[in-house]
């Protein structure tokens, strides 16, 4: 981990916006591996005082705001709490999407049987609202743009899973098998003597876009390009699915994603 460099999307006197890699915890975990601030401090000036504003799951990649001052931390944390910062995630999912746009509005609580997991609990849970839009139907799986209105732990993961369209890879709430090119490409032939490598073998969720308020009223949009494996999976699915480019409900969305443009 010591050689890993975190991509910095934006930096000013108040904040950093980074593209968090999958596999790094935002806070320390039982593995004893370095958390995101420890990794960042190795590549930034020693006197820079970094502060967490919000969280992403360990295996979720994407856009994340890090404060450089106590005031910036307070302001941006407040914006998240008041839902003034708008978030867009990319999610590769399985299951049948029966509507191009949908809202899931079911409260969430921590599981009584397993403290690592969350559960839907309409009576005792905290309010949780997730909007999603179908971007592409590739056959074996689909690509969604997900806009969580609230920010509960595992909100997207549990909302999608409990509505029959869980993440294509999510060891906690669903499938664990990696996505292979042979899952997508008709007539795929493995080279003799070689083991097929996965296109992607981690949580299929990426924090793509953050829309942040500014004093002049015009929000600033920060976009984290999907990391290599996530992007490759989308490109291969777009190329080899039975519908070809027609798999996308809007044919321009593929290039928007690959070019890191707003959705």
C-alpha positions as CSV (number, residue, x, y, z in Angstrom):
1,X,0.0,0.0,0.0
2,X,2.9,2.3,0.6
3,X,3.4,3.0,-3.1
4,X,-0.2,3.7,-3.9
5,X,-1.0,7.3,-4.9
6,X,-4.5,8.7,-4.4
7,X,-5.9,10.6,-7.4
8,X,-6.7,14.2,-6.4
9,X,-9.6,15.5,-8.5
10,X,-9.6,19.0,-7.0
11,X,-7.7,21.0,-4.4
12,X,-8.1,24.4,-2.9
13,X,-7.4,26.1,0.4
14,X,-10.4,24.4,2.1
15,X,-10.8,20.9,0.7
16,X,-9.5,18.1,-1.4
17,X,-11.7,16.0,-3.6
18,X,-10.2,12.6,-4.2
19,X,-11.0,9.5,-6.2
20,X,-10.9,6.9,-3.5
21,X,-9.6,3.5,-4.6
22,X,-11.5,0.4,-3.6
23,X,-10.1,-1.6,-0.7
24,X,-9.0,1.3,1.5
25,X,-11.0,2.0,4.7
26,X,-12.1,5.5,5.5
27,X,-11.5,4.8,9.1
28,X,-9.3,2.1,10.7
29,X,-10.6,-1.5,10.6
30,X,-9.7,-4.9,12.0
31,X,-7.3,-5.6,9.2
32,X,-4.8,-3.1,10.6
33,X,-4.2,-1.7,7.1
34,X,-3.7,2.1,6.6
35,X,-6.9,4.2,6.4
36,X,-7.5,6.8,3.7
37,X,-6.0,9.7,5.7
38,X,-2.9,7.8,6.5
39,X,-2.4,7.0,2.8
40,X,-3.0,10.6,1.8
41,X,-0.6,12.0,4.3
42,X,2.3,10.1,2.7
43,X,1.8,11.9,-0.6
44,X,0.9,15.4,0.7
45,X,2.9,18.0,2.7
46,X,3.4,16.9,6.3
47,X,1.8,20.0,7.8
48,X,-1.5,19.6,6.0
49,X,-4.2,18.9,8.5
50,X,-6.7,16.5,6.9
51,X,-10.2,15.9,8.3
52,X,-12.9,13.5,7.3
53,X,-16.2,15.0,6.0
54,X,-18.2,11.9,5.0
55,X,-17.6,8.2,4.4
56,X,-17.5,5.6,1.7
57,X,-17.6,1.8,2.3
58,X,-14.1,0.2,2.2
59,X,-14.7,-1.5,-1.2
60,X,-16.6,1.4,-2.8
61,X,-14.5,3.6,-5.0
62,X,-15.0,7.2,-6.1
63,X,-15.5,10.8,-5.2
64,X,-14.8,11.8,-1.6
65,X,-14.4,15.2,0.0
66,X,-11.6,15.7,2.6
67,X,-11.4,18.9,4.6
68,X,-8.2,20.9,5.2
69,X,-9.6,23.1,7.9
70,X,-11.9,22.6,10.9
71,X,-14.3,25.2,9.4
72,X,-14.4,23.4,6.0
73,X,-15.1,20.2,7.8
74,X,-18.0,21.7,9.7
75,X,-19.5,23.4,6.6
76,X,-19.3,20.4,4.3
77,X,-20.5,18.0,6.9
78,X,-23.5,20.2,7.5
79,X,-24.2,20.3,3.8
80,X,-24.2,16.5,3.7
81,X,-26.5,16.3,6.7
82,X,-28.9,18.8,5.2
83,X,-28.8,17.0,1.8
84,X,-27.4,20.0,0.0
85,X,-24.6,17.9,-1.6
86,X,-26.1,15.8,-4.3
87,X,-24.5,12.4,-5.0
88,X,-24.6,10.1,-8.1
89,X,-23.3,6.5,-7.9
90,X,-22.7,4.0,-10.7
91,X,-24.0,0.6,-9.8
92,X,-23.6,-2.7,-11.8
93,X,-26.6,-4.8,-10.7
94,X,-28.3,-8.1,-11.5
95,X,-32.1,-8.7,-11.6
96,X,-34.9,-7.3,-13.7
97,X,-35.3,-3.5,-13.7
98,X,-39.0,-3.0,-14.3
99,X,-39.0,0.8,-14.6
100,X,-36.4,3.2,-16.1
101,X,-36.7,5.4,-13.0
102,X,-37.7,4.5,-9.5
103,X,-37.5,5.6,-5.9
104,X,-37.0,3.4,-2.9
105,X,-38.3,4.9,0.3
106,X,-37.9,2.4,3.1
107,X,-36.3,3.1,6.5
108,X,-33.1,1.2,7.4
109,X,-31.8,-0.2,10.7
110,X,-28.8,-2.3,11.8
111,X,-29.4,-6.0,11.7
112,X,-30.0,-7.6,15.1
113,X,-28.3,-10.9,14.0
114,X,-25.2,-9.4,12.3
115,X,-23.9,-6.0,13.3
116,X,-22.0,-5.7,10.0
117,X,-25.3,-5.7,8.1
118,X,-28.2,-3.3,7.7
119,X,-31.9,-4.3,7.2
120,X,-35.1,-2.7,6.0
121,X,-37.2,-1.7,9.0
122,X,-40.3,0.5,8.2
123,X,-41.2,0.8,11.9
124,X,-37.9,1.4,13.7
125,X,-35.5,2.3,11.0
126,X,-34.1,5.7,10.1
127,X,-35.6,7.3,7.0
128,X,-33.7,6.3,3.8
129,X,-34.5,7.5,0.2
130,X,-32.8,6.2,-2.9
131,X,-33.5,7.2,-6.5
132,X,-32.2,5.2,-9.4
133,X,-32.3,5.4,-13.2
134,X,-31.5,2.6,-15.7
135,X,-28.6,3.6,-17.9
136,X,-28.0,0.3,-19.7
137,X,-29.4,-3.2,-19.8
138,X,-26.5,-5.6,-20.8
139,X,-28.5,-8.8,-20.3
140,X,-26.7,-10.6,-17.5
141,X,-26.5,-7.3,-15.5
142,X,-27.4,-3.7,-15.8
143,X,-25.9,-0.3,-15.1
144,X,-27.8,2.2,-12.9
145,X,-27.2,5.8,-11.9
146,X,-28.2,5.9,-8.3
147,X,-28.9,9.1,-6.4
148,X,-29.2,8.6,-2.6
149,X,-31.1,11.4,-1.0
150,X,-30.1,10.3,2.5
151,X,-26.8,8.8,3.6
152,X,-27.5,5.8,5.7
153,X,-24.9,3.0,6.2
154,X,-25.0,0.6,3.2
155,X,-28.1,2.4,2.0
156,X,-27.7,1.8,-1.8
157,X,-26.6,-1.8,-1.2
158,X,-29.5,-2.9,1.0
159,X,-32.1,-0.9,-0.9
160,X,-31.2,-2.5,-4.2
161,X,-30.7,-5.9,-2.8
162,X,-34.0,-6.0,-1.0
163,X,-35.8,-4.9,-4.2
164,X,-34.4,-7.7,-6.2
165,X,-31.7,-5.7,-8.1
166,X,-28.7,-6.1,-5.9
167,X,-25.2,-5.3,-6.8
168,X,-23.6,-7.8,-9.2
169,X,-20.9,-8.3,-6.6
170,X,-21.6,-7.7,-3.0
171,X,-20.3,-10.3,-0.5
172,X,-22.4,-9.0,2.3
173,X,-25.8,-8.7,0.6
174,X,-25.7,-11.0,-2.4
175,X,-23.4,-12.4,-5.1
176,X,-19.7,-13.0,-4.6
177,X,-18.7,-14.4,-8.1
178,X,-16.6,-12.1,-10.2
179,X,-17.8,-10.8,-13.6
180,X,-15.9,-12.5,-16.4
181,X,-15.7,-11.6,-20.1
182,X,-17.1,-15.1,-20.8
183,X,-20.3,-14.0,-18.9
184,X,-20.8,-11.2,-21.5
185,X,-19.1,-12.2,-24.8
186,X,-21.0,-14.8,-26.9
187,X,-18.7,-17.5,-28.2
188,X,-15.9,-16.5,-25.8
189,X,-12.9,-18.9,-26.1
190,X,-10.3,-19.2,-23.4
191,X,-6.7,-19.5,-24.5
192,X,-5.4,-23.0,-23.9
193,X,-3.4,-23.2,-20.6
194,X,-4.6,-19.9,-19.3
195,X,-7.0,-19.1,-16.5
196,X,-9.5,-16.4,-17.3
197,X,-9.0,-13.2,-15.3
198,X,-12.0,-11.4,-13.9
199,X,-13.1,-8.1,-15.4
200,X,-14.0,-7.1,-11.9
201,X,-14.0,-9.0,-8.6
202,X,-15.0,-6.4,-6.0
203,X,-18.0,-4.4,-4.9
204,X,-19.7,-3.0,-8.1
205,X,-20.4,0.4,-6.7
206,X,-18.6,3.7,-7.6
207,X,-19.3,7.2,-6.3
208,X,-19.2,9.0,-9.6
209,X,-20.4,12.5,-9.0
210,X,-20.7,15.1,-6.2
211,X,-22.6,18.4,-6.7
212,X,-21.5,20.9,-4.1
213,X,-23.1,24.3,-3.3
214,X,-21.0,27.5,-3.7
215,X,-21.5,31.0,-2.3
216,X,-22.6,32.4,-5.7
217,X,-25.4,29.8,-6.0
218,X,-24.0,27.9,-8.9
219,X,-23.0,24.4,-7.7
220,X,-19.7,22.9,-8.5
221,X,-19.7,19.3,-9.9
222,X,-16.8,17.0,-9.1
223,X,-16.5,13.7,-11.0
224,X,-14.4,10.7,-10.2
225,X,-13.6,8.6,-13.3
226,X,-14.4,4.9,-12.7
227,X,-11.3,3.0,-11.8
228,X,-9.7,0.7,-14.4
229,X,-11.6,-2.5,-13.8
230,X,-15.0,-0.8,-13.3
231,X,-14.5,1.1,-16.6
232,X,-13.3,-2.0,-18.5
233,X,-16.4,-3.9,-17.4
234,X,-18.7,-1.2,-18.7
235,X,-16.8,-1.0,-22.0
236,X,-16.8,-4.8,-22.5
237,X,-20.5,-5.0,-21.6
238,X,-21.3,-2.2,-24.0
239,X,-19.3,-3.9,-26.8
240,X,-20.4,-7.5,-26.4
241,X,-24.0,-7.4,-25.1
242,X,-26.7,-8.7,-27.6
243,X,-28.1,-5.2,-28.1
244,X,-24.8,-3.4,-28.7
245,X,-25.0,0.4,-28.2
246,X,-28.8,0.1,-27.9
247,X,-28.3,-1.3,-24.5
248,X,-28.0,2.2,-23.3
249,X,-31.3,4.1,-22.8
250,X,-29.4,7.3,-23.8
251,X,-26.6,6.4,-26.3
252,X,-24.5,9.4,-25.1
253,X,-24.2,8.1,-21.5
254,X,-21.4,5.6,-22.3
255,X,-19.1,8.4,-23.6
256,X,-20.1,10.7,-20.7
257,X,-19.0,8.1,-18.2
258,X,-15.7,7.3,-20.0
259,X,-15.0,11.0,-20.4
260,X,-15.9,11.8,-16.8
261,X,-18.7,14.2,-17.7
262,X,-21.8,15.0,-15.6
263,X,-24.8,12.6,-15.6
